[in-house]
Amino acid sequence: MALIVAVAQSKGGAGKTTVTAQLATAWANSGKWVGLIDFDPQGSLTAWFKKRKETLKADRLGRMAETIDMAKVRNGQLTAAVRELEDYDIVLIDTPPHDSKAVNAAIRASHCAVVPIQPSPMDLWALGPTLKIAIKAATPTLLVLNRVPPRANLTNTIHQVLKKDKLAMSGVRLGNRVAFAYSLMQGKGVVESAPWSPAAVEIRALIRSITSYLSRI
């Protein structure tokens, strides 16, 4: 039975698709069979996987399933889409912003929600709706600081606010690194395009952080 993980955040621009693709390639390169569900009408995850198929030979695609057809998912058949991938080790669901119904469906279908949040007041204030959905669904939720700038004063302030609210947070912070976007342009993840870069180190550390969190709940 697959571990279902929703990458969710009601606010746009939080980096959900980037995090989803990076986690997928990192898990696949660690030997896991990974299924992907693109729940965002923008179709960015689907576009990335299409580029991946164009760029890499079939035997180098990694242990990764084709993204599920978005029309099927948008028609309310998320449960059926998840069932198609139940033999995989991990299924990642990329969710749309500003669509509480879709985010609710994805989180309810998942064993865990990973919530990227940029270190900004706007992202902090927009976190509420996603957390309410997760609490109501009783779905464990792990916050991940994303696109963190080199100067960390504001980041530390945001971290302290979240810590005060006793929210589960990953100890891994993803930097605001060009390497993440560059790898996606190639249809890859950063663990493939720049395997020894700081960005790749962060993604591998995030995998371990999520795994550790899941082992404790």
N, C-alpha and C positions, 0 to 999 in steps of 0.2 A: 504494500500500500504506500503510495507516494506521500511525501511530506509536502503539504500545500502551503506556500508562502505568498501572501499578497504584499506587494510594494505599493503602499497607499499614502496619500496626502491630499486633502481637499484643495489645497492651494496649488495653482499652477506654477511652473518654474522651479519646483523643488528638486528636480533631477531624478524623478522616478524611473524613467525609461533608461537613462544612463546607468543607474544603480542596478536595475533589473538585468540589463545585458552584461554588465561587468560581473555580477554575481553568477549569472548563468555560465559564462565562459570559465570562471574560476572553479566552480563546482564541476563542470564537465572535464576540465583539465586535471582535476584531482581524482577522476575516475567515476564520478557519479553520472547516471543517466538523467538528463534534465529535460523537462517539458516546459514549453512556453505558451502562455495565453495572453494575447494582446487584447485588452479590454478597453483600449483607448481609441475612439473614432479617428484620431489623427493618424493612427497606424504607423507610428515611428518605429516600434519594435519589429513590426512586420517588414518595414523597409530595410531595417538593419539586417534582418535574417536573409532577406533576398540578396542584399549585397554580399553577405557571407557566402551564400551558395555560388554567386558569380565569381567571387575572389578565390575561394578555396576549393580544392579538389574534394570529391565526395568522401574520400577516405581521411580527409583532414578537417571535416566539419565538426568533429568532436562528438561526444555522446549527447547530442541535442536533437530534440524533435522539432519538426516544422511547427511554426506558430499556428494555432487553431484559427480557422476562418472567423474573421471578426463579425460577419453578418450573423453567424450562428450565435455568437456570444451576445450580440446586441439584441437579438430576438428573445433574450431571457433564458437561453439554454446553457447558462454557465455550468450548472451541475452536470449536464451531459458532456460538456467540453472537458471538465475535470475528469470525468469517468473515462474518457478516451485515453487519458494519460496516466491512469492509475497504476500501470505497471512500471512507471519510471520511478527513480529514487526521489526526485524533487520536481515539483511543478511551481513555476513562478508566474504570478499574475500581475501584469502591468496595468494599473488602473488610471482612469481619466481624472482630471481635476474638475471641480465645480459640478460634480454629478453625484450627489449623496446617495441616490438609489443604486448606482453602479458600484460605488465604494462599499456600500452596505452589503451588496450581494457578494462582492469579492472577499470581504473580511469574514463574512459568515461562512463562506465556503472553505476558509483557510484554517490551518492549525496555528498560524502565527502571522502577525502583520509587522512588516518592517517599514518604518515611517521616516523617510529622509526629511531633515529640516535644516534650512540654511540659518546661520547665526545672525538673524535679523529680527527686529521687533515685529515686522509684518508676518513673518513665518511663525513666530511664537504666538501671536494673536490668532492666527488662522488655524492653529493646531486643534482647537476645541472640538469642532464637528467630527474630525476623524477619531479622536479619542473617545467621544461619546458613543460613536458607532461600535468601536471595539469593546468598550465596557459593556454595552447592552448585549453584544454578541458573545461576551465572555471569551474573547479571542486574545491571547497574550500578545502584547505589543512592545516592540523594541524601537526606541528612537535612535537615529543615527545622524550626527551632525555632518552636513554635506557642504561642499564648496567652501570650505573653511579657508579664509585668507591667512597669509603669513603672520600678520599682526593679530594677536589673539585676545586683546583686551575685551572687545565686545563678545567674542566667542565664549570667553570665560564667564562673563556676566550672564549670558543666555544659559550656559551650562548650570550655573548656580541656581537660577530661577527654576529650571526643570528639575534639578536635584531636590530643591526645597519642596516641590510638589510631589516628590517621591515617585517619579516616573522612571520606568526602566530605560536605561540609556546604555548604548554600547560605549565602551571605553575607547573605541577606535573612531578617529575623525578622518573624513575624506577631504583631502586638500582641494583647493580650486586649481586643478592641474589640467593643462592643455593635453596631456597624454591620454586622459580619459576620452575626450572628444576625438582626438586623432585616431585612436584605435577603432572607434566606431565607424569612422569614415572608411576604414579598410575592411569592414565587416568582421572585425575581431574584437577581442577584449584586451585590456592592457596587459594581462598576464601572458598574452601571446605576442603582442606587438612590441612590448618593452618589459620582458619578464623580470628584470632585475631593477626596475625603476622604483622610486618611492611610491608611485601610484599603485604598482603591482603589489608591493609590500603591504600597502594599506588594504587592498581588496582581499588578499589572502588572510590578513589579520581580521578583517570583518567577517569572513567565513567562519573563522575559529570563534569569534565573539558570538555570532548567531548560534552556532552549534552548542557552545557552552551555555548560552541563555536557555536554549530549548531543553538541555539536559537537567536544568534546575527547576523547570516548571512542571 
